[in-house]
Amino acid sequence: MFDAVARSVDLLSTSFVLGATIWFFFVQSPLLLRRMGRESFVPLQMQLTFVLFQSLTLALALAAVAAVAHRRVADAVTIAAGVALLGGLTNRFVIVPRALRAGGQSRKAIAGKDDQSSTADFASVGAGSKTKTLHRAVVLLVVVMLAGAVVHGVALVT
């Protein structure tokens, strides 16, 4: 019974991580950027990013704890959950706060440049040249987190 509950919590948490990340980065962000323009989009995206990474951190921690609870061994499934958690924690507590500060400081640089904005450009550079490295670090750690979560999720359902 306990194993079934832990496995369910693991599966639901991992599903949330995958779904929320895909929605945030591949559906919501491109749509809002096109509709709002970069100047209006960046402040909203910064607030949403903070909320996203708070919730992802909680879900990743739940998944990792539940994986250990129902697997009881350090196998590829629990290691993948740990990799996802590490990527999420690093983003939440190290990279994202710095990126948000830099994004706030660079908002003046994007004023009036909505016509120069594309989704691919924003994904690569963020709010401007001052945020480029931090934005790419956030994206890299999201890829690490997703890779761990996908491997973990696939192992859970097979």
N, C-alpha and C positions, 0 to 999 in steps of 0.2 A: 504494500500500500504506500509506504513512504517513498519507495523508488518511483512509483507511478506519479506521485504528486511532484517530486523533484524533477522528473523528466518532463512533465507538463509545464512546470514553471520555466524550465530551461528552454523548451520549444517555443513557448509564448514570448519569452524575453528575447530570444534570438530572432524570432519573426518580427517583433517590434523594431529591433535594431535595423534589420534589413529593410523593412518597409518604410520606416521613418527616414532612413538615409537616402533611399532611392527617391522617395517623394520630395524630400528637401532639395537635393542636389540636381535631380534630373527632370522633375516636373514643375515644382513650385518656383524655384529660382529663375530658370529661363523664362517662364511665363511672366512673372512679375517684372523682371528686368526689361523685357520687351514692352510691356504695357506701361510701366511707370517711368522708365528712363533711369539711368544710373544715379542721378542726383537725388531722386526721391527713393530709389530702391535701397541704396546703401544703408541709410539709417535704420530702415525697417529690417533689412537682412541682418544687421549687427545685433539687433534685439532678438530676432528669431534664432540666430546662431547660438547665442548664450543659452536660451531655453532648450534648444535641440541638444547641445552637449551636456547639459545637466541631466536631461532625461535619458540620453544614451548611456551616460556613465552609470546611472542607476540600473538600467536594463542589462548592461554588460556585466555588472557586478552580480546581479541576480542570476544571470545565465552561468557565469563561472562558478558561483557557489553551488548552484543546483547541479551543474555538471559533475563537480567533485562529489556531491552527495549521492547521485545515482550511479556514477561510474566507479567511484572508490579506488581508482587507479590513475596514475599519470600516463594516460595513453594519448594518442593523436587527437582524440575528441576533446579532452580537457586541456591539452596544450594549445589547440586552436582557439578555445574559449579564452585562455590566458593571453594569447597573442592579441586577440580582438580587444580584450580588456586593457592591455598595456597601451595599444594604439589610442583607444578612447581616453584613458586617463592622462596620457601625455598631451593629447590635444586639449582636454578640458582644463587641466591645471597649469600647463606650461605654454603651449603655443597659442591657443585661442585667446587668452587674456592679452597677450602681447599683440596679436593680430588685431584685436578689437581696439586697443589703444592706438595703434598705428593707423587703423582705418578712420578713427575719429579725428586724428590729426590731419589726415589727407583729404578730408571732405571738401576743403576749400579748393583743392587742386582739380576736383571733378566738376565744380560748379560751371554750368553752361556747356558741358561737353557731352550731353546726352546723345547727340547724333554720332559720336565717335565710339559708341559702346556696342559691343556684341557679347553674346553669351560666352563664346570661346575666349575672347579677350578678358572678360571678367574672371573666368575660371582660371586663367593663367596669371593675371596680374592683380586681381582684386580691385581695390579702390584707387590704386595709383602706383607709381614707381616705388614709393616708400613702403608699400605693403606687399610688394611682389614676392620677396623671399618668404615672408611669414605666410602669405596666402598659399604659396606652393607647398610649404611645410604642412599646413593644415590639410591640403588635398592629399599629400603623400600619406599622412597618418590615417586619413579616412580610408584610403586604399588598403593600408595594412589592416585596419579594423575590419573592413569589409571582407578581405581575404580570409582572415581568421573566422569571422562570423559565417561566411559561406561554407568553408571547410567544416566547421562545427555543425552547421545546420544540415548539410548534406549527410554527414555521419549520423546525425540524430534520426533522420527519416529513412535511412537505408538499413 
